[in-house]
Amino acid sequence: MNALAMQSTLTPSARTSVIVRATSQETRRQVLSGLVAGVVSLTALKAGAVDLQDERDVRQRGFDIIYEARDLDLDQSTRDGLTQYRKNIDSTKARIKEAERILDNNLDPLIQKKYWTQAREELRNQVGNLRFDLNTLIESSSKSKADKKQAQNLKKDFLIKVEEFDYFIRKKDQSKAGGQLAEVKSALDAVRGALPV
């Protein structure tokens, strides 16, 4: 290696370093004015035409029910929404027919396949609605007091048979559940025969 090359590697370079510090030339007022300008430009983009919608039919169907639920001046059945179903007897009759159709068509295949949980849940769902709807029809019927009492007794018999059927489903007894389902169907037919359905 020659001496010149060795000297250049040992001596420090003649470069000097300069420290550069970035200083803020903007004042607080300039930063705030930029921020306000940005906010104004964003709100200007969001502004648009006002769209009016006719919500009368939605309100008529029960959009404001939540306000009725909080109104303590109303009785409990109105706040819970029970009176809405009692006013419309035609929809009550339609729900009873639908529940009977589900009990007639859906429960037997579930029991045959031993889908016990699904059968129990389907039964309980339909009977919960049926109990309420049958009471509504009995109360609103124009029959005599003795006929209403007979309908109440038939409803109680139906519910007892449903509870026995539910018991057999819980015990997973396929033969007894199948036989009890036929009794439940006939008891429901008897209740419907006593009501103006």
C-alpha positions, 0 to 999 in steps of 0.5 A: 500500500502506498503512503498516500492512500494510508494517510488518507485513511488515517486522517479525518475528512475535512467535512464539517457537519452542521446541525439544522434545527427546524423552528416553527415560524407559525404562531398560535393564531395561524394554527388555530385559523387553519384548524377552523378553516378545516372544520368549516370546509368539512361541515360545508361538505356534509351540508346537503338538501333536507329530505322530508319523509312521510312517516304517518303510516309508520307511526300508525303501525306502532313506531312510537310504542317505546314512548307508551312503554315509558308513560306511567299514566297508562295502565300496565297492559297498554304499556306492555303492548297487550292491548294492541293485539286485543283490538284486532280480532282478525289478526288474533284468529289468524295467529291461532290458525297459524299456531294450529297449523304449526302444531299439526305439521311441524311437531310430529316430524320432530318427534319422529326424528327425536329432535327433542329440543327443537320440538320442545321449543316449537311447542312452547313458542306456539303455546305461549302465543296460543294462551294469550290469543285464546284468552283474547277470543274468549274475553271478546266473544259475544257468547253467554257467560256459560259458553265463555266458562265452557270455553275457559274449561276447554282451554284449561284442559288443552293446556293440561294436555300440553303440559303433559306433552311437554313432560314426555318431550323432556323425558324423551319418550317417543311413544308417549309423546306421539300419543299425547300429541294426538290428544293435544290436537284434539283438545285444541280442536275442541277449544276452537270449536267453542270459540268464534274462530 
